[in-house]
């Protein structure tokens, strides 16, 4: 079965309801009403022209952005390998996140600064 995602806005008796529909007849609305029991989630990203595409996790991009974050915040390089940081990223942002060691982060930082 092919799944398609859409977001529907409905104004019912003056109440704004947002529904995420993953396929015809399956979805959940902002007020907690569930239609059927099967739901799926996908990550989307916007192209510069406003169109949408599937977002793919890239560990190289994650490592580069970690280096940029550490440099901007002036925090220890070991932050990227800490369990608390990994748990936060996996829980709140990306379950596919893989932590990197401080040695790898050091090499990435040297490469980033010399490029």
C-alpha positions, 0 to 999 in steps of 0.5 A: 500500500502506497502512503501519501502525506498531507496536512489538512486545515479545517475550521469546524464551528470556529475551531481550527483543527490540524490533521496529518493524514498518512493515507486515505482514512488514516490520521490524527488531528490536533484535538487528539481524535484518531482515525484508525490505529495505523499511522506513519511518519516521514521526514520532509525537507523543503527545496529552495524553490518551495517544493518538498522532498524526503529528508535523508540523514547524512552522517557527514553533514551531522559531523560538519554541523557538530564542528560548527556548533562546537566552534560557535558555542566554544564548548569542549570537543568531547560534547559530541561523544557524551551520552547526554548529548547523544540521548538528546539528539536521538530523542528530540531530533533524529533517532538515526544519529550516531555519536562521534569520538572527540578524536574524530571531531578534532580531525573534522575541525582541523579539516573544516578550518583548513578548507 
